[in-house]
């Protein structure tokens, strides 16, 4: 994930840490430790570079805030999925986070209250997601569909994309959807 101003990037993996890179200097900046489990998903809000979300193999979604001292601290954790969470997407204003797991559920969480705002069970497993401006959530699923949802997880549109099980989605601004398969 690249910061909105392109000054930095995030990377995560099996070590359970989030690594932050300074793209202006082209060097490693710092590590956020503490997830404790391999990470599967990572997302930045499109309007803020100081808040990001991560998800792991144990079904936990965490919110991290970058402090002025160039370190990261876990702000809040969300539990509700049964099994790994592969998909996480922050709302553009960093007020909510979307998650999708191997249990076939998708969820919206409030960063302010820590509560689950909406939950929905799908007939396929979500594999990727993007929260686009103004309020559209794009979700790719194992059945090859692309689902366009409202922030309350109601269907806006379902596209039979036939792209196969892996769909990678990028969203933001006026360039809403760039699906491809690998």
N, C-alpha and C positions, 0 to 999 in steps of 0.2 A: 504494500500500500504506500502510495506517495502522498506527502503532505499537500494541502491545497495550494500552497505557495511554491511548491516544488523544492523547498529547502531541505527536506529530509525524507527518509523512507523507513518502513518497518518490515521486519522479517521475523518469522516464527517457525518452529519445527518440533522435532521429537524431544529436544532438550527441555521443553517446557518454559523457555525464556523468550522474551520479546526483545529483539535487537533493533536499536535505533541507529540510523546512519545519517550523517551530515552530508548532504549532496553538494553543498556549496564548497566545502573543503575536500569532498570526496574521501571521507574517512569515517571510521566507526565512531559513534558518539557515546552511547551507554547501553546498558542492558537492564531490563525490568525482569526481576526474578520473582518467583513465588507461586506460579501456577501449580507446579508440582506434578503435572501430567503433560504428555505430548499435546501440542497445540495443533488444531486443525483449521481454524478460521481466524481472520483478522480484518478489521474494518476501521476506517477513519471517517469522521463526519466531513462532508464536502465543504463546509464553511469554517471548520475549526481544525487546527493541527495539534491541539493540546489534549484532545480526548479521543481515545480509541477503544475498541471492543475486541475481545479475543474469546475463542471457544476451544473446548478440549475434548479428549476421549472419554472423560467421565461425566459428560453432560452439563458442564458448568460454563456459564457465560460470565465474563468479568469485564468491568469497565476500568480503564486506567487513565489517570490524568498526569500529564507531564508538568512538573513543577518548574519554578524559575531557576532552580539549581541544576537544570538538565538531568533530572532523575525522574523516574516514574513511580507512582504509588497507586496501588489498587484502591479504587474508590468504592466499588460495590460489586457484589457477586449475585448471580441469579441461578436458582436451581429449579428445575421443573421437567426437564427432558429425561427420558429413560434411555440412556445410552449416549454414544458420541454425538456431538453437535458439530457438523461440518460447515454450517452456513451462519454467518453473522453479518449484519449490516446496520450501521448507525444512521439515524435520520439526519438530514442535512443540518439541522439546528442542534444536534447532539442532545435532544430531549428524550429520545426513545431509541430502543435497539430491537431489531428483528433477529430471531434465531430460528433455525430449522435443523432437526435432528434425524437420526436413524430410526427413531420411534415413529416417524411419519407426521409429527406435529410441527407446526410453525407457531411462533409466539411473538408478541410485542410486549416489551417491558418498559416501564417508566423509570428514567434515571433519577428523577427527583424523589419519587415516593418509594422506589424499589419494588413496586407491585407489578404483577402481571396484568396487562391491560386487555389483551385478547389472546385467545388460543383457538387453533383450528386443526383438525386432523385431515390430512390429505390422503389420496389414494395412490400416491407415489412418494418417494423420498426426495426431499429438496437437496439439490447438489450445489447450487450457487444462488446468489441474490444480490441485488443492488437497490438502494433506496434513492430514488430520483426526485428531483425538484419538479413540481412543488410537493406533492404527496402521493407518489406512486411507488409501489414495491414490485420489482420484477423478480420472479422466482423461476429458476430452471429446475426440472425434476427428472428423475430416472426414467420416466415414461416418454421422454423426448418432448414434453410440452413446455411452453413458456407461459407462466401465469402472471397476469397483471392484476395486482390487488390494491385495495385501499388500505390506509393505515389501521383499519379495524379488521383486516383480513377478509373482507368480502370481495367476491370476484368482480373485476371490471371487465376482464376479457381473458379467454383461454385460447392460446394459439397452438395448434397442432404442428409444432415445428419439425418433427421427425428428424431431429439432429442426433439421435442416439442418446445414450444415458448420461454423457458428460456435456454439460452446457456451461460456458463461462460467460458471465454477464457483466458489463460495465455500464454504469449509468451516471448521468449528471448533466445539468444544464440542458441545452437543446439537443445534444447527441444522446438520445435515450437508450438505444439498444444496439449492442454489437455482439450478437451471439455467434459462437463458432464451436466446433467440436474438434476433439483431438483423437 
